[in-house]
Amino acid sequence: MPMAQTAGRSLQLLSLLQTANRWSGPELAARLGVSLRTLRRDVDTLRQLGYPVHASGGRDSTYALGAGTNLPPLVLDGDQAVAISLALQTSPTTVLGLRDAADQALHTLSQVMPAPLRAQVDATRVTTIRNYWEFSVPPIAPAVLNAVGDAVRHSHLLRLEGSAARREPARPPRP
């Protein structure tokens, strides 16, 4: 079998694995138009390339793409690439350093896009639009955002206190 065909099928398999939590072996093989044996070889190819593909054993095995220690290359279709580009363009700047990271990610994504897709993204540039969720407050440090997110994820009670400069003056009790 030509190597280009095998590589194309591996990319298609990777794309499928990215779209669902778990796939059955027969379903993946049918989607790719290959035998279960060929599917297993393609999964092995992805593993050799560093993609953490987990499989349950047995005849009716299932496959899932796991989290790895490194971020592997992603396979995106055109609509996904445009959606990510738009999200990066409109990312909030209220998190300290996020704007620079979003700009770098957008630049990286634009460099690898085919010309027609890049033209579509350029046509939808929205950098002059201010995001409605941005507030005129100092940027939030990522460590603070991570700590709050971690507390929420673990159902911890948060106690927030505003700065003295922003508090309203105490009002006397009503008679």
C-alpha positions as CSV (number, residue, x, y, z in Angstrom):
1,M,0.0,0.0,0.0
2,P,1.4,3.4,-0.8
3,M,2.8,5.4,2.1
4,A,0.7,8.5,1.3
5,Q,-2.5,6.5,1.6
6,T,-1.4,5.0,4.9
7,A,-0.5,8.5,6.2
8,G,-3.8,10.0,5.0
9,R,-5.7,7.2,6.8
10,S,-3.7,7.8,10.0
11,L,-4.6,11.5,9.9
12,Q,-8.3,10.5,9.3
13,L,-8.1,8.1,12.3
14,L,-6.6,10.8,14.4
15,S,-9.3,13.2,13.4
16,L,-12.0,10.7,14.3
17,L,-10.3,9.9,17.7
18,Q,-10.4,13.6,18.5
19,T,-14.1,13.9,18.0
20,A,-15.4,11.4,20.5
21,N,-14.5,10.0,23.9
22,R,-14.4,6.4,22.8
23,W,-14.9,4.5,19.6
24,S,-15.5,0.8,19.1
25,G,-13.0,-0.9,16.9
26,P,-15.5,-2.2,14.4
27,E,-17.0,1.3,14.1
28,L,-13.6,2.9,13.4
29,A,-12.7,0.2,10.9
30,A,-16.0,0.8,9.1
31,R,-15.5,4.6,9.0
32,L,-12.0,4.1,7.6
33,G,-13.0,1.3,5.2
34,V,-10.3,-1.1,6.6
35,S,-10.1,-4.3,8.5
36,L,-9.7,-4.5,12.2
37,R,-6.1,-5.7,11.7
38,T,-5.3,-2.6,9.6
39,L,-7.0,-0.4,12.2
40,R,-4.7,-1.9,14.9
41,R,-1.7,-1.2,12.7
42,D,-2.8,2.4,12.2
43,V,-3.3,2.8,15.9
44,D,0.2,1.5,16.5
45,T,1.5,4.0,13.9
46,L,-0.2,6.9,15.9
47,R,1.4,5.6,19.1
48,Q,4.8,5.5,17.5
49,L,4.2,9.2,16.5
50,G,3.6,10.0,20.2
51,Y,-0.2,10.0,20.3
52,P,-1.5,8.3,23.4
53,V,-4.2,6.0,22.0
54,H,-5.8,3.8,24.7
55,A,-7.4,0.5,23.7
56,S,-9.5,-1.9,25.7
57,G,-8.6,-5.5,25.0
58,G,-10.6,-8.2,23.2
59,R,-12.4,-8.7,20.0
60,D,-14.8,-5.7,20.6
61,S,-12.1,-3.4,21.7
62,T,-12.6,0.3,22.0
63,Y,-10.2,3.2,21.3
64,A,-9.8,6.6,22.9
65,L,-7.2,9.4,22.5
66,G,-5.7,10.1,25.9
67,A,-3.9,13.0,27.3
68,G,-0.2,12.9,26.8
69,T,2.8,14.5,28.4
70,N,3.3,16.8,25.4
71,L,0.7,18.5,23.3
72,P,0.7,16.5,20.0
73,P,-0.1,18.1,16.7
74,L,-3.8,18.6,16.2
75,V,-5.8,17.8,13.1
76,L,-8.4,20.5,12.4
77,D,-10.9,20.8,9.6
78,G,-11.4,24.2,8.0
79,D,-14.5,25.2,10.1
80,Q,-12.6,24.3,13.3
81,A,-9.6,26.4,12.2
82,V,-11.8,29.4,11.4
83,A,-13.6,29.0,14.7
84,I,-10.4,28.9,16.7
85,S,-9.1,31.9,14.8
86,L,-12.1,33.9,15.7
87,A,-12.0,32.8,19.3
88,L,-8.3,33.8,19.5
89,Q,-9.1,37.2,18.0
90,T,-11.8,37.9,20.5
91,S,-10.1,36.4,23.6
92,P,-10.5,38.6,26.7
93,T,-7.5,40.7,27.7
94,T,-8.6,40.8,31.4
95,V,-6.2,37.9,32.1
96,L,-2.6,39.1,32.3
97,G,-0.5,37.9,29.4
98,L,-3.4,36.2,27.6
99,R,-3.5,38.7,24.7
100,D,0.1,38.0,23.7
101,A,-0.4,34.2,23.9
102,A,-3.6,34.4,21.8
103,D,-1.8,36.6,19.2
104,Q,1.1,34.1,19.0
105,A,-1.3,31.1,18.7
106,L,-3.3,32.9,16.0
107,H,0.0,33.7,14.1
108,T,1.1,30.0,14.4
109,L,-2.3,28.8,13.2
110,S,-2.3,31.2,10.3
111,Q,1.1,30.1,9.1
112,V,0.0,26.5,8.6
113,M,-3.4,27.3,7.0
114,P,-4.0,26.7,3.3
115,A,-4.2,30.0,1.4
116,P,-8.0,29.9,0.9
117,L,-8.6,29.3,4.6
118,R,-6.2,32.1,5.6
119,A,-8.1,34.4,3.2
120,Q,-11.3,33.5,4.9
121,V,-9.9,34.2,8.4
122,D,-8.4,37.5,7.2
123,A,-11.8,38.5,5.8
124,T,-13.4,37.9,9.2
125,R,-10.8,39.9,11.3
126,V,-12.6,41.4,14.2
127,T,-9.7,42.9,16.1
128,T,-11.3,46.3,16.2
129,I,-14.4,45.1,18.0
130,R,-14.2,45.5,21.8
131,N,-15.4,42.4,23.7
132,Y,-18.5,43.1,25.7
133,W,-17.1,41.0,28.6
134,E,-14.0,43.1,29.1
135,F,-14.2,45.4,32.1
136,S,-12.1,48.5,32.9
137,V,-10.2,46.7,35.7
138,P,-6.6,45.7,36.1
139,P,-5.8,42.5,34.4
140,I,-6.1,39.3,36.4
141,A,-3.0,37.3,37.1
142,P,-3.2,33.8,35.6
143,A,-2.3,32.3,39.0
144,V,-5.4,33.9,40.6
145,L,-7.6,32.6,37.8
146,N,-6.1,29.1,38.2
147,A,-6.6,29.2,41.9
148,V,-10.3,30.2,41.6
149,G,-10.9,27.6,38.9
150,D,-9.3,24.9,41.0
151,A,-11.4,25.9,44.0
152,V,-14.6,25.8,41.9
153,R,-13.6,22.4,40.4
154,H,-13.2,21.0,43.9
155,S,-16.4,22.6,45.2
156,H,-14.5,24.7,47.7
157,L,-16.2,27.7,49.3
158,L,-14.7,31.0,48.1
159,R,-14.7,34.2,50.2
160,L,-14.1,37.3,48.2
161,E,-13.2,40.7,49.6
162,G,-13.1,43.9,47.6
163,S,-10.5,46.5,48.1
164,A,-11.2,49.4,50.4
165,A,-11.0,51.8,47.5
166,R,-14.0,50.2,45.8
167,R,-16.3,49.6,48.8
168,E,-19.3,51.9,49.2
169,P,-19.4,53.8,52.4
170,A,-21.3,52.1,55.2
171,R,-25.0,53.3,55.4
172,P,-26.7,53.8,58.7
173,P,-29.4,51.2,59.4
174,R,-32.9,52.2,58.4
175,P,-35.3,53.2,61.3
